């Protein structure tokens, strides 16, 4: 297989896995079809059904292996459940902080996921008076089948109106993720 320049290690691994799956599907069947004269027409049909079943099983196994090798990422913040909003609490003039957990459920490590905070907006369209967000570490790495934590810190301006503001924590790099975030500015 000729590798294309500019691919990440994770993309190269996925391409190699896909090539292996397709190569294994191209292998000849273990036994040829019997002829009608050998064991009768039913034996031929039974052999065809058996070979078809083997091919379907190899396809399913190949896709399962691809899914296992590719891995998935689940992330959550203070709520403790993947996919639930991260909730950040603070008062005007304070720096609000919350843990953002990144869980790698795959068998390959994730290196340097860049974290960002999207624009925050209240339900009525207003935006909070808040400084830029920072993450520590700014580009966390997550080992295979493990988790890591990044701390999101956000300075809430003195004149920020109390309310609930909605946005997303975004992760980019080898794997992309978007987690809903609620900033609750208390009076």
Short mmCIF file of the C-alpha atoms (twelve columns), coordinates in Angstrom:
data_MODEL
# 
_entry.id   MODEL 
# 
loop_
_atom_site.group_PDB 
_atom_site.id 
_atom_site.type_symbol 
_atom_site.label_atom_id 
_atom_site.label_alt_id 
_atom_site.label_comp_id 
_atom_site.label_asym_id 
_atom_site.label_seq_id 
_atom_site.Cartn_x 
_atom_site.Cartn_y 
_atom_site.Cartn_z 
_atom_site.pdbx_PDB_model_num 
ATOM 1   C CA . UNK A 1   0.000   0.000   0.000  1 
ATOM 2   C CA . UNK A 2   1.375   3.413   -0.959 1 
ATOM 3   C CA . UNK A 3   0.993   5.887   1.893  1 
ATOM 4   C CA . UNK A 4   -0.119  9.410   1.137  1 
ATOM 5   C CA . UNK A 5   1.967   12.283  2.512  1 
ATOM 6   C CA . UNK A 6   0.416   14.534  5.145  1 
ATOM 7   C CA . UNK A 7   -1.532  11.823  7.001  1 
ATOM 8   C CA . UNK A 8   -1.404  11.571  10.773 1 
ATOM 9   C CA . UNK A 9   -0.228  8.356   12.438 1 
ATOM 10  C CA . UNK A 10  -3.844  7.588   13.345 1 
ATOM 11  C CA . UNK A 11  -4.981  8.046   9.722  1 
ATOM 12  C CA . UNK A 12  -2.123  5.842   8.460  1 
ATOM 13  C CA . UNK A 13  -3.082  3.135   11.006 1 
ATOM 14  C CA . UNK A 14  -6.726  3.281   9.882  1 
ATOM 15  C CA . UNK A 15  -5.705  3.030   6.207  1 
ATOM 16  C CA . UNK A 16  -3.471  0.010   6.943  1 
ATOM 17  C CA . UNK A 17  -6.315  -1.672  8.841  1 
ATOM 18  C CA . UNK A 18  -8.758  -1.043  5.999  1 
ATOM 19  C CA . UNK A 19  -6.266  -2.501  3.500  1 
ATOM 20  C CA . UNK A 20  -5.864  -5.609  5.695  1 
ATOM 21  C CA . UNK A 21  -9.632  -6.072  5.889  1 
ATOM 22  C CA . UNK A 22  -10.072 -5.772  2.118  1 
ATOM 23  C CA . UNK A 23  -7.101  -8.079  1.460  1 
ATOM 24  C CA . UNK A 24  -8.591  -10.724 3.763  1 
ATOM 25  C CA . UNK A 25  -11.917 -10.497 1.906  1 
ATOM 26  C CA . UNK A 26  -10.134 -11.141 -1.388 1 
ATOM 27  C CA . UNK A 27  -8.689  -14.473 -0.164 1 
ATOM 28  C CA . UNK A 28  -10.098 -17.508 -1.989 1 
ATOM 29  C CA . UNK A 29  -12.682 -19.616 -0.137 1 
ATOM 30  C CA . UNK A 30  -11.410 -22.516 1.970  1 
ATOM 31  C CA . UNK A 31  -13.110 -25.169 -0.218 1 
ATOM 32  C CA . UNK A 32  -14.447 -25.038 -3.775 1 
ATOM 33  C CA . UNK A 33  -18.137 -25.523 -4.531 1 
ATOM 34  C CA . UNK A 34  -19.014 -29.215 -4.997 1 
ATOM 35  C CA . UNK A 35  -20.423 -30.146 -8.373 1 
ATOM 36  C CA . UNK A 36  -24.009 -31.289 -8.633 1 
ATOM 37  C CA . UNK A 37  -22.836 -34.787 -9.560 1 
ATOM 38  C CA . UNK A 38  -20.613 -35.155 -6.466 1 
ATOM 39  C CA . UNK A 39  -23.203 -35.015 -3.688 1 
ATOM 40  C CA . UNK A 40  -26.300 -33.809 -5.452 1 
ATOM 41  C CA . UNK A 41  -27.755 -30.338 -5.983 1 
ATOM 42  C CA . UNK A 42  -28.529 -29.788 -2.290 1 
ATOM 43  C CA . UNK A 43  -24.874 -30.126 -1.383 1 
ATOM 44  C CA . UNK A 44  -24.018 -27.384 -3.870 1 
ATOM 45  C CA . UNK A 45  -26.631 -25.046 -2.423 1 
ATOM 46  C CA . UNK A 46  -25.528 -25.854 1.130  1 
ATOM 47  C CA . UNK A 47  -21.901 -25.156 0.230  1 
ATOM 48  C CA . UNK A 48  -22.850 -21.831 -1.400 1 
ATOM 49  C CA . UNK A 49  -24.835 -20.785 1.671  1 
ATOM 50  C CA . UNK A 50  -21.933 -21.820 3.926  1 
ATOM 51  C CA . UNK A 51  -19.415 -19.820 1.885  1 
ATOM 52  C CA . UNK A 52  -21.722 -16.794 1.799  1 
ATOM 53  C CA . UNK A 53  -22.093 -17.035 5.585  1 
ATOM 54  C CA . UNK A 54  -18.289 -17.165 5.925  1 
ATOM 55  C CA . UNK A 55  -17.884 -14.049 3.748  1 
ATOM 56  C CA . UNK A 56  -20.506 -12.127 5.758  1 
ATOM 57  C CA . UNK A 57  -18.816 -13.183 9.008  1 
ATOM 58  C CA . UNK A 58  -15.415 -11.999 7.696  1 
ATOM 59  C CA . UNK A 59  -16.951 -8.638  6.708  1 
ATOM 60  C CA . UNK A 60  -18.542 -8.191  10.140 1 
ATOM 61  C CA . UNK A 61  -15.301 -9.200  11.895 1 
ATOM 62  C CA . UNK A 62  -13.331 -6.778  9.716  1 
ATOM 63  C CA . UNK A 63  -15.591 -3.843  10.502 1 
ATOM 64  C CA . UNK A 64  -15.556 -4.717  14.207 1 
ATOM 65  C CA . UNK A 65  -11.755 -4.719  14.127 1 
ATOM 66  C CA . UNK A 66  -11.739 -1.355  12.342 1 
ATOM 67  C CA . UNK A 67  -14.006 0.101   15.010 1 
ATOM 68  C CA . UNK A 68  -11.833 -1.273  17.805 1 
ATOM 69  C CA . UNK A 69  -8.624  0.043   16.251 1 
ATOM 70  C CA . UNK A 70  -10.064 3.472   15.461 1 
ATOM 71  C CA . UNK A 71  -11.336 3.971   19.002 1 
ATOM 72  C CA . UNK A 72  -13.743 6.543   20.246 1 
ATOM 73  C CA . UNK A 73  -13.519 9.539   22.486 1 
ATOM 74  C CA . UNK A 74  -16.055 10.413  25.129 1 
ATOM 75  C CA . UNK A 75  -15.687 13.534  27.187 1 
ATOM 76  C CA . UNK A 76  -17.467 15.085  30.099 1 
ATOM 77  C CA . UNK A 77  -17.021 17.778  32.654 1 
ATOM 78  C CA . UNK A 78  -18.259 18.214  36.188 1 
ATOM 79  C CA . UNK A 79  -21.554 16.436  35.518 1 
ATOM 80  C CA . UNK A 80  -19.833 13.058  35.486 1 
ATOM 81  C CA . UNK A 81  -21.664 11.595  32.477 1 
ATOM 82  C CA . UNK A 82  -20.416 11.623  28.899 1 
ATOM 83  C CA . UNK A 83  -22.385 13.975  26.676 1 
ATOM 84  C CA . UNK A 84  -23.995 15.949  29.492 1 
ATOM 85  C CA . UNK A 85  -23.223 19.667  29.583 1 
ATOM 86  C CA . UNK A 86  -20.196 20.897  31.453 1 
ATOM 87  C CA . UNK A 87  -21.421 23.486  33.945 1 
ATOM 88  C CA . UNK A 88  -19.148 26.369  34.887 1 
ATOM 89  C CA . UNK A 89  -20.244 28.542  37.853 1 
ATOM 90  C CA . UNK A 90  -18.958 31.983  38.797 1 
ATOM 91  C CA . UNK A 91  -19.728 35.553  39.843 1 
ATOM 92  C CA . UNK A 92  -18.788 38.798  38.110 1 
ATOM 93  C CA . UNK A 93  -15.143 39.619  38.782 1 
ATOM 94  C CA . UNK A 94  -14.186 35.975  39.449 1 
ATOM 95  C CA . UNK A 95  -12.341 33.391  37.433 1 
ATOM 96  C CA . UNK A 96  -14.574 30.349  37.023 1 
ATOM 97  C CA . UNK A 97  -12.873 26.970  36.558 1 
ATOM 98  C CA . UNK A 98  -14.041 23.436  35.846 1 
ATOM 99  C CA . UNK A 99  -12.438 20.083  35.002 1 
ATOM 100 C CA . UNK A 100 -12.968 18.792  31.477 1 
ATOM 101 C CA . UNK A 101 -12.385 15.031  31.270 1 
ATOM 102 C CA . UNK A 102 -11.377 13.375  28.021 1 
ATOM 103 C CA . UNK A 103 -11.777 9.601   27.850 1 
ATOM 104 C CA . UNK A 104 -10.079 7.622   25.081 1 
ATOM 105 C CA . UNK A 105 -11.886 4.304   24.748 1 
ATOM 106 C CA . UNK A 106 -9.783  3.201   21.781 1 
ATOM 107 C CA . UNK A 107 -6.633  1.139   21.513 1 
ATOM 108 C CA . UNK A 108 -4.522  3.958   20.030 1 
ATOM 109 C CA . UNK A 109 -3.261  7.036   21.896 1 
ATOM 110 C CA . UNK A 110 -4.493  10.528  21.036 1 
ATOM 111 C CA . UNK A 111 -1.727  13.098  20.937 1 
ATOM 112 C CA . UNK A 112 -2.187  16.825  21.388 1 
ATOM 113 C CA . UNK A 113 -5.928  17.452  21.211 1 
ATOM 114 C CA . UNK A 114 -6.340  21.240  20.945 1 
ATOM 115 C CA . UNK A 115 -9.124  22.613  23.168 1 
ATOM 116 C CA . UNK A 116 -11.162 25.758  22.441 1 
ATOM 117 C CA . UNK A 117 -14.223 27.452  23.909 1 
ATOM 118 C CA . UNK A 118 -16.848 28.607  21.413 1 
ATOM 119 C CA . UNK A 119 -18.712 31.887  21.757 1 
ATOM 120 C CA . UNK A 120 -21.135 31.910  24.673 1 
ATOM 121 C CA . UNK A 121 -24.683 33.185  24.256 1 
ATOM 122 C CA . UNK A 122 -27.737 33.509  26.504 1 
ATOM 123 C CA . UNK A 123 -31.134 32.313  25.314 1 
ATOM 124 C CA . UNK A 124 -32.050 35.930  24.438 1 
ATOM 125 C CA . UNK A 125 -28.928 36.301  22.265 1 
ATOM 126 C CA . UNK A 126 -26.804 38.362  24.660 1 
ATOM 127 C CA . UNK A 127 -23.162 37.476  25.154 1 
ATOM 128 C CA . UNK A 128 -21.453 37.546  28.537 1 
ATOM 129 C CA . UNK A 129 -18.718 40.011  29.388 1 
ATOM 130 C CA . UNK A 130 -15.955 37.468  29.886 1 
ATOM 131 C CA . UNK A 131 -12.288 37.197  29.064 1 
ATOM 132 C CA . UNK A 132 -10.749 34.571  26.823 1 
ATOM 133 C CA . UNK A 133 -10.847 30.983  28.041 1 
ATOM 134 C CA . UNK A 134 -7.709  29.053  28.858 1 
ATOM 135 C CA . UNK A 135 -7.116  25.321  29.200 1 
ATOM 136 C CA . UNK A 136 -4.397  23.670  31.235 1 
ATOM 137 C CA . UNK A 137 -2.848  21.779  29.606 1 
ATOM 138 C CA . UNK A 138 -3.769  23.547  26.348 1 
ATOM 139 C CA . UNK A 139 -3.168  20.429  24.218 1 
ATOM 140 C CA . UNK A 140 -3.715  17.314  26.346 1 
ATOM 141 C CA . UNK A 141 -2.646  13.876  25.156 1 
ATOM 142 C CA . UNK A 142 -4.635  10.790  26.097 1 
ATOM 143 C CA . UNK A 143 -3.130  7.322   26.170 1 
ATOM 144 C CA . UNK A 144 -4.909  4.307   24.745 1 
ATOM 145 C CA . UNK A 145 -7.846  3.191   26.901 1 
ATOM 146 C CA . UNK A 146 -7.238  5.950   29.444 1 
ATOM 147 C CA . UNK A 147 -8.456  9.379   30.538 1 
ATOM 148 C CA . UNK A 148 -6.965  12.776  31.169 1 
ATOM 149 C CA . UNK A 149 -8.146  16.032  32.652 1 
ATOM 150 C CA . UNK A 150 -7.808  19.606  31.436 1 
ATOM 151 C CA . UNK A 151 -8.880  22.594  33.526 1 
ATOM 152 C CA . UNK A 152 -10.969 25.259  31.784 1 
ATOM 153 C CA . UNK A 153 -10.610 28.740  33.342 1 
ATOM 154 C CA . UNK A 154 -12.663 31.772  32.311 1 
ATOM 155 C CA . UNK A 155 -12.479 35.301  33.775 1 
ATOM 156 C CA . UNK A 156 -15.973 36.739  34.223 1 
ATOM 157 C CA . UNK A 157 -15.919 40.524  33.836 1 
ATOM 158 C CA . UNK A 158 -17.140 42.780  36.670 1 
ATOM 159 C CA . UNK A 159 -20.043 44.040  34.530 1 
ATOM 160 C CA . UNK A 160 -21.236 40.607  33.313 1 
ATOM 161 C CA . UNK A 161 -24.987 40.211  33.689 1 
ATOM 162 C CA . UNK A 162 -26.136 37.225  35.778 1 
ATOM 163 C CA . UNK A 163 -27.694 34.418  33.757 1 
ATOM 164 C CA . UNK A 164 -27.027 31.171  31.934 1 
ATOM 165 C CA . UNK A 165 -24.871 31.279  28.806 1 
ATOM 166 C CA . UNK A 166 -24.535 28.392  26.364 1 
ATOM 167 C CA . UNK A 167 -21.547 27.324  24.282 1 
ATOM 168 C CA . UNK A 168 -19.260 24.397  23.476 1 
ATOM 169 C CA . UNK A 169 -15.869 23.085  24.466 1 
ATOM 170 C CA . UNK A 170 -14.334 22.019  21.167 1 
ATOM 171 C CA . UNK A 171 -11.497 19.564  20.697 1 
ATOM 172 C CA . UNK A 172 -9.606  19.284  17.429 1 
ATOM 173 C CA . UNK A 173 -6.673  17.266  16.179 1 
ATOM 174 C CA . UNK A 174 -6.601  13.548  15.413 1 
ATOM 175 C CA . UNK A 175 -10.134 13.241  16.801 1 
ATOM 176 C CA . UNK A 176 -12.752 15.982  16.989 1 
ATOM 177 C CA . UNK A 177 -15.197 16.444  19.861 1 
ATOM 178 C CA . UNK A 178 -17.806 19.018  20.884 1 
ATOM 179 C CA . UNK A 179 -19.197 19.202  24.392 1 
ATOM 180 C CA . UNK A 180 -22.039 21.475  25.454 1 
ATOM 181 C CA . UNK A 181 -21.148 23.990  28.163 1 
ATOM 182 C CA . UNK A 182 -23.311 26.126  30.451 1 
ATOM 183 C CA . UNK A 183 -21.760 29.171  32.093 1 
ATOM 184 C CA . UNK A 184 -23.904 30.089  35.099 1 
ATOM 185 C CA . UNK A 185 -23.119 33.644  36.192 1 
ATOM 186 C CA . UNK A 186 -24.505 34.098  39.677 1 
ATOM 187 C CA . UNK A 187 -25.436 37.515  41.137 1 
# 
